[in-house]
């Protein structure tokens, strides 16, 4: 059977599809029925939303840390300037 024949492509596709299903099933991800496919899709959607929310929170926490460091340095600079000025 030559590699270019349509029969070979159909058999190869069936073999690859079965191998992928077996590996996904071995990892605990069942996609053999439409209901399972829908549940898997929703699980991945939840994970994507969770990852995006976590990235948003981490960027806000990073901004808060930078803001507090800059505020502390400005406060320190202001106190240093006040210490150098003569008292009123």
C-alpha positions, 0 to 999 in steps of 0.5 A: 500500500503506497503512502499516498493512497487514501486508504493509507491516510484513513488507516493512519488517521484511525491509528493516531486517533486511537493512540491519542484516546488511549493516552488521554484515557491513561492520564484520566481524561475521558473524551470517548462520549460527547458529554465527556468532551464537553466536560473536558472543554469546560475544565480547560476553560476553567483552568484558562480563566483561573490562570488569567485571573492569577496573572492579573492578581500577581501583576497587581501585587507586583505594582503594589510592592513597587508602589510601597518601595517608591513611597518608602524611598520618597518618605526617606528622601523627604525626611532627609531633606527636612533634617538638613533644613534649619528648624523653624 
